[in-house]
Every structure is written in structure tokens, then in C-alpha cells.
């Protein structure tokens, strides 16, 4: 059976390691706010489940490719688009740094529209309505239900 490439394991391994560290840190001897422990427990379990599911699906995909591809053809040699990866990383860094100054609603809308354009979405309906719906859901769940304050920015909107 062909092995997974090291690149396929990096992100799930980092996320799982960080999740484990944070989970056990919250349960440690230092007293923490009880709400942090209540919130991290389901997130930690979801992270573990997602990591196991991801690895299982990768192994399943390799097994399927092995059955459908002849022995002469290389398996898993899809081209890696470094320009898209670098563009995504740079736009995410810019988003994180400007979020506090411009505000959650405006910056997230601009970030989502940019990424969708960058990834090839050309429908104006999708470019407008998907970010609005997602921002609305994030705002309602964070600000109203969980009482987590989102950055308001210079414009102090909402």
C-alpha cells in the first residue's frame, strides 16, 4: 500500500498537537475559568475526530487510486500551486493584522470576497451573498449567543 506524503500529515498533526496541548493545559493544576474548560472539551473531541477522519479518508483515497491506476502511472503527482498557497498565506496574514483596525465585519467581507475571486469564483451573487450570510452567522453566534466581542475597528460599526 502506498504511503501518504509527509505534506499530507503536517497540518493535521500541528492542529492535533496544539489542541492536545491547550486541552491538557486547561485541565492542569492552574485554576482556569470553568467556561474555558466547557468550551474546549467538545472542540478537542471534534478536532480528534476530524484528524482521524482526515487520515482515514487519505488512506481510503490511496487505496482507491491503487485499484484504479495501473502500476506504471505515478500515484498522487498532482501539481502543487505555490502561487496560490503563498497568495492565501499573505492574504491571511494581512487579514489578521488589519482585523483590529478595520473591524471584523468589513475586513472579513473583503477577505472572503478576495479569496473567492482568487480561487476562481466569478458569480456576483455568490461573491456578495455568501460572505454576508457567513458574517451574519458568525456575528450572531459570537456576539449574541457566546458574548465574545469581535473587533469593531476604526469605523465602530455594530
Buried (B, 14 or more C-beta within 10 A) or exposed (E): EEEEEEEBBEEBEEBBEEBEEBBEEBEEEEEEEEEEEEEBEEEBEEBBEBBEEBBEEBBEBBEEEEEEEEEEEEEBEEEEEEEEEEBBEEBEEBBEEBBEEBBBBBBBBBBBBBBBEEEEEEEEEEBEEBBEEEBEEBBEEBBEEEEEEBBBBEEEEE
